[in-house]
């Protein structure tokens, strides 16, 4: 009765963990005590051959010393068995204790991760660039320590970039940088501008946290960001979602853009010398006048892309879909509208 009550309370009643363990321990202790009593009493006599009360003749046939010896031997055997049960019970309790400790540590660790995330997220809203940069690197470290939070951290960093692109007025300002207001024909007359350190860090860290084997929703969402005439030399944006992004005149030489989604992106007059655009999606992208000398476009989707005046000398255009998915985008068309040479690879 006591065992059942304690076990039921430990499982069904909402009590603190320490009380749950106390009730469970009480149930086990009572059960072990009852088992020992049974082993020392009736079970010992049954093992000694006294399954039923002795008759008068049997009592006369056995001496007191013989009966005591038989019962003592049986008790010794059963005590050994009971000791084994206690050892097993101890192991069970030890294992349960380790599990409880592990869970406690996991909860504590998750609490620490939450605190770290909250602090880092708060740093992103600071007025000081160094503080924001520290928050970004703190989130990067947190993504390594807690893989389950990678998606959340990636989305936070991507939102940070979208809210601080080159053509978004800074807090308290209404004027835009020159590269956002100048006519496109004059865009190349101004020097390329490196994004601020915190924005550039978030821009390159977020894509690295994406699962490139999953759908586009797992990519770093930089869709429609504006970085005209930006200096993104050797920036690794592989797998990033840059649909509709304005990268006109940007210096993206030797940039990593493998698997990137650049559908409808503005890349007019962009400098993409030696850039890796393998398996990227450039459907409908504006690449007029872009310098793609030596760029790798192996497997790149170019459906509807505007390549007029683009420099594709030395570029790798080996694409099994070229001229199949888009009858307009044929090798002949590319040779007619773009700049190619003998080193341009089509096959």
C-alpha positions as CSV (number, residue, x, y, z in Angstrom):
1,X,0.0,0.0,0.0
2,X,2.8,2.4,1.0
3,X,4.8,1.3,-2.1
4,X,1.9,2.0,-4.5
5,X,1.1,5.3,-2.9
6,X,4.7,6.6,-3.1
7,X,5.1,5.4,-6.6
8,X,1.9,7.0,-7.7
9,X,2.7,10.3,-6.0
10,X,6.2,10.3,-7.6
11,X,4.8,9.9,-11.1
12,X,1.4,11.6,-11.1
13,X,1.5,14.4,-8.5
14,X,3.2,17.7,-9.6
15,X,5.9,18.0,-7.0
16,X,9.5,19.4,-7.1
17,X,12.2,17.1,-8.4
18,X,13.7,16.5,-4.9
19,X,10.3,15.4,-3.6
20,X,9.8,13.1,-6.6
21,X,13.1,11.4,-5.9
22,X,12.3,11.2,-2.2
23,X,9.0,9.5,-2.9
24,X,10.6,7.1,-5.3
25,X,13.4,6.3,-2.9
26,X,10.8,5.6,-0.1
27,X,9.0,3.2,-2.4
28,X,12.1,1.3,-3.3
29,X,13.3,1.2,0.4
30,X,9.9,-0.2,1.5
31,X,10.0,-2.7,-1.3
32,X,13.5,-3.9,-0.5
33,X,12.7,-4.1,3.2
34,X,9.6,-6.2,2.5
35,X,11.6,-8.4,0.3
36,X,14.3,-8.9,2.9
37,X,11.7,-9.8,5.5
38,X,10.2,-12.4,3.2
39,X,13.6,-13.8,2.4
40,X,14.7,-14.0,6.0
41,X,11.4,-15.6,7.1
42,X,9.1,-17.8,5.0
43,X,11.4,-18.0,2.0
44,X,14.3,-19.2,4.2
45,X,12.1,-21.9,5.8
46,X,10.8,-23.1,2.5
47,X,14.3,-23.3,1.1
48,X,15.3,-25.3,4.1
49,X,12.5,-27.8,3.4
50,X,9.8,-26.5,5.8
51,X,7.3,-25.6,3.1
52,X,4.5,-26.9,5.4
53,X,4.4,-27.3,9.2
54,X,6.4,-30.2,10.5
55,X,4.5,-33.2,11.8
56,X,5.1,-34.6,15.3
57,X,7.2,-37.5,13.8
58,X,9.3,-35.0,11.8
59,X,9.9,-32.8,14.7
60,X,11.0,-35.8,16.8
61,X,13.3,-37.0,13.9
62,X,15.2,-33.7,13.8
63,X,17.3,-32.3,16.5
64,X,17.2,-28.7,17.4
65,X,20.7,-28.2,16.2
66,X,19.9,-29.7,12.8
67,X,16.9,-27.5,12.3
68,X,18.8,-24.4,13.3
69,X,21.6,-25.3,10.9
70,X,19.3,-25.9,7.9
71,X,17.5,-22.6,8.5
72,X,20.8,-20.8,8.9
73,X,22.2,-22.1,5.7
74,X,19.1,-21.1,3.8
75,X,19.2,-17.6,5.3
76,X,22.8,-17.3,4.3
77,X,22.0,-18.1,0.7
78,X,19.1,-15.7,0.6
79,X,21.1,-13.0,2.3
80,X,23.6,-13.3,-0.6
81,X,20.7,-12.9,-3.0
82,X,19.4,-9.9,-1.1
83,X,22.8,-8.3,-1.1
84,X,22.9,-8.7,-4.9
85,X,19.5,-7.0,-5.1
86,X,20.8,-4.2,-3.0
87,X,23.8,-3.8,-5.2
88,X,21.6,-3.8,-8.3
89,X,19.3,-1.2,-6.7
90,X,22.3,0.9,-5.9
91,X,23.4,0.8,-9.5
92,X,19.9,1.8,-10.6
93,X,19.9,4.7,-8.2
94,X,23.3,5.8,-9.3
95,X,22.3,5.6,-13.0
96,X,19.1,7.6,-12.2
97,X,21.2,10.1,-10.3
98,X,23.6,10.5,-13.3
99,X,20.6,11.0,-15.6
100,X,19.1,13.6,-13.3
101,X,22.5,15.4,-13.0
102,X,22.9,15.4,-16.8
103,X,19.4,16.9,-17.2
104,X,20.1,19.5,-14.6
105,X,23.4,20.4,-16.3
106,X,21.5,20.6,-19.7
107,X,18.9,22.9,-18.3
108,X,21.6,25.0,-16.7
109,X,23.6,25.1,-19.9
110,X,20.5,26.1,-21.9
111,X,19.9,28.9,-19.4
112,X,23.5,30.1,-20.0
113,X,23.0,30.0,-23.7
114,X,19.8,32.0,-23.5
115,X,21.6,34.6,-21.4
116,X,24.4,34.8,-23.9
117,X,22.0,35.1,-26.8
118,X,20.0,37.9,-25.0
119,X,23.2,39.8,-24.2
120,X,24.6,39.5,-27.8
121,X,21.2,40.5,-29.3
122,X,21.2,43.6,-27.1
123,X,24.6,44.5,-28.3
124,X,23.4,44.6,-31.9
125,X,21.3,47.6,-31.0
126,X,24.1,49.6,-29.6
127,X,25.1,53.0,-31.0
128,X,28.7,52.0,-30.9
129,X,30.1,50.0,-33.8
130,X,32.6,48.1,-31.7
131,X,29.9,46.9,-29.4
132,X,27.8,45.7,-32.3
133,X,30.8,43.9,-33.8
134,X,31.4,42.2,-30.5
135,X,27.8,41.1,-30.4
136,X,28.0,39.6,-33.9
137,X,31.1,37.6,-33.0
138,X,29.4,36.5,-29.8
139,X,26.5,35.2,-31.8
140,X,28.9,33.4,-34.2
141,X,30.5,31.6,-31.2
142,X,27.1,30.8,-29.8
143,X,26.1,29.2,-33.1
144,X,29.1,26.9,-32.7
145,X,28.3,26.0,-29.1
146,X,24.6,25.5,-29.7
147,X,23.8,24.1,-33.2
148,X,20.1,24.1,-32.4
149,X,20.2,27.9,-32.4
150,X,22.0,28.3,-35.7
151,X,18.9,29.1,-37.7
152,X,17.8,31.7,-35.3
153,X,21.2,33.4,-35.2
154,X,21.5,33.3,-39.0
155,X,18.1,35.0,-39.3
156,X,19.1,37.7,-36.7
157,X,22.3,38.5,-38.5
158,X,20.6,38.6,-41.9
159,X,18.0,41.0,-40.5
160,X,20.8,43.1,-39.1
161,X,22.3,43.4,-42.6
162,X,19.0,44.2,-44.3
163,X,18.4,47.0,-41.8
164,X,21.8,48.5,-42.3
165,X,22.5,48.2,-46.0
166,X,24.3,51.0,-47.8
167,X,21.1,52.7,-48.8
168,X,19.3,52.7,-45.5
169,X,19.7,56.0,-43.6
170,X,21.6,55.8,-40.4
171,X,19.8,56.6,-37.2
172,X,19.1,60.3,-37.0
173,X,20.1,60.9,-40.6
174,X,18.0,61.5,-43.7
175,X,20.7,61.8,-46.4
176,X,21.8,58.8,-48.4
177,X,25.4,58.0,-49.5
178,X,26.4,59.2,-53.0
179,X,26.4,55.7,-54.5
180,X,22.7,55.4,-53.7
181,X,21.7,58.6,-55.4
182,X,24.1,59.1,-58.3
183,X,23.1,58.2,-61.8
184,X,24.2,54.8,-62.9
185,X,26.4,56.2,-65.7
186,X,28.5,58.0,-63.1
187,X,28.6,55.2,-60.6
188,X,31.9,54.0,-61.8
189,X,33.5,57.4,-61.2
190,X,33.3,57.1,-57.5
191,X,35.6,54.7,-55.5
192,X,34.2,51.4,-54.2
193,X,33.2,51.6,-50.5
194,X,33.7,48.9,-48.0
195,X,30.6,48.2,-45.8
196,X,31.1,49.1,-42.1
197,X,33.0,46.4,-40.2
198,X,29.9,45.1,-38.3
199,X,27.8,44.9,-41.4
200,X,30.5,43.2,-43.4
201,X,31.0,40.7,-40.5
202,X,27.3,39.8,-40.4
203,X,27.2,39.7,-44.2
204,X,29.9,37.0,-44.3
205,X,29.1,35.1,-41.1
206,X,25.3,34.5,-41.7
207,X,25.7,32.5,-45.0
208,X,28.2,30.2,-43.2
209,X,25.4,29.2,-40.7
210,X,23.0,28.1,-43.5
211,X,22.2,24.5,-44.3
212,X,23.0,24.4,-48.0
213,X,21.3,21.0,-48.5
214,X,17.9,22.4,-47.4
215,X,15.4,24.7,-49.1
216,X,16.0,28.4,-49.7
217,X,14.3,29.2,-46.5
218,X,17.4,28.0,-44.7
219,X,19.7,30.5,-46.5
220,X,20.8,33.8,-45.2
221,X,18.1,36.1,-46.4
222,X,19.7,39.2,-47.9
223,X,17.0,39.6,-50.5
224,X,16.7,43.2,-51.9
225,X,19.7,44.5,-49.9
226,X,21.4,47.5,-51.5
227,X,25.1,47.7,-51.7
228,X,25.9,49.6,-55.0
229,X,29.5,50.2,-55.6
230,X,30.4,48.3,-52.5
231,X,33.8,46.7,-51.9
232,X,33.1,43.1,-51.4
233,X,36.4,41.8,-52.6
234,X,36.8,38.1,-51.7
235,X,33.6,38.1,-49.6
236,X,32.3,34.6,-49.0
237,X,28.6,34.8,-49.7
238,X,28.1,31.2,-50.9
239,X,24.6,30.0,-50.5
240,X,23.2,33.4,-49.6
241,X,19.8,34.6,-50.8
242,X,20.5,37.7,-52.7
243,X,17.4,37.8,-54.8
244,X,16.7,41.3,-56.1
245,X,19.8,42.7,-54.5
246,X,21.3,45.9,-55.9
247,X,25.0,45.2,-56.3
248,X,25.5,47.6,-59.3
249,X,29.2,48.4,-59.8
250,X,30.2,46.4,-56.8
251,X,33.7,45.0,-56.6
252,X,33.1,41.3,-56.0
253,X,36.3,40.0,-57.5
254,X,37.2,36.5,-56.3
255,X,34.1,36.5,-54.2
256,X,32.5,33.2,-53.2
257,X,29.0,33.0,-54.6
258,X,28.6,29.3,-55.1
259,X,24.9,28.2,-54.8
260,X,23.9,31.8,-54.2
261,X,20.4,32.9,-55.3
262,X,20.9,36.0,-57.4
263,X,17.6,35.9,-59.2
264,X,16.7,39.4,-60.5
265,X,19.8,40.9,-58.9
266,X,21.3,44.1,-60.2
267,X,24.9,43.4,-61.2
268,X,25.3,45.9,-63.9
269,X,29.0,46.9,-64.3
270,X,29.9,44.7,-61.3
271,X,33.4,43.5,-61.0
272,X,33.2,39.7,-60.7
273,X,36.7,38.8,-61.9
274,X,37.6,35.3,-60.8
275,X,34.4,35.0,-58.7
276,X,33.0,31.5,-58.0
277,X,29.4,31.4,-59.2
278,X,29.2,27.7,-59.6
279,X,25.6,26.4,-59.4
280,X,24.4,29.9,-58.6
281,X,21.0,31.2,-59.8
282,X,21.3,34.2,-62.0
283,X,17.9,34.0,-63.6
284,X,16.8,37.4,-64.8
285,X,19.9,39.1,-63.4
286,X,21.2,42.3,-64.9
287,X,24.8,41.6,-65.8
288,X,25.2,44.3,-68.5
289,X,28.8,45.4,-68.6
290,X,29.8,43.2,-65.7
291,X,33.4,42.0,-65.7
292,X,33.3,38.2,-65.3
293,X,36.8,37.6,-66.6
294,X,38.0,34.2,-65.3
295,X,34.8,33.7,-63.3
296,X,33.5,30.2,-62.7
297,X,29.9,29.8,-63.9
298,X,29.9,26.0,-64.1
299,X,26.4,24.8,-63.6
300,X,25.1,28.3,-63.2
301,X,21.5,29.0,-64.1
302,X,21.4,32.0,-66.5
303,X,17.7,31.8,-67.6
304,X,16.7,35.3,-68.8
305,X,20.0,36.9,-67.6
306,X,21.0,40.1,-69.5
307,X,24.7,39.5,-70.6
308,X,25.0,42.4,-73.0
309,X,28.5,43.9,-72.9
310,X,29.5,41.5,-70.1
311,X,33.2,40.4,-70.2
312,X,33.3,36.6,-70.2
313,X,36.8,36.2,-71.4
314,X,38.4,33.2,-69.7
315,X,35.1,32.4,-67.9
316,X,33.9,28.8,-67.3
317,X,30.4,28.6,-68.8
318,X,30.2,24.8,-68.8
319,X,26.5,24.4,-68.0
320,X,24.5,21.4,-69.1
321,X,21.3,23.5,-69.1
322,X,22.7,26.3,-71.2
323,X,20.6,26.6,-74.3
324,X,18.1,24.0,-73.1
325,X,16.1,25.6,-70.3
326,X,16.3,29.0,-72.2
327,X,16.3,28.8,-76.0
328,X,17.4,32.4,-76.0
329,X,20.5,31.8,-73.8
330,X,22.5,29.9,-76.4
331,X,26.3,29.8,-76.9
332,X,25.8,31.8,-80.1
333,X,23.8,34.5,-78.3
334,X,26.4,34.7,-75.6
335,X,29.2,35.1,-78.2
336,X,27.1,37.8,-79.9
337,X,26.3,40.0,-76.9
338,X,29.1,39.4,-74.5
339,X,32.9,39.6,-74.7
340,X,34.5,36.1,-75.0
341,X,37.8,34.8,-76.1
342,X,39.4,31.4,-76.8
343,X,39.8,30.7,-73.1
344,X,36.0,31.0,-72.5
345,X,34.7,27.5,-71.8
346,X,31.4,26.5,-73.1
347,X,31.8,22.7,-73.2
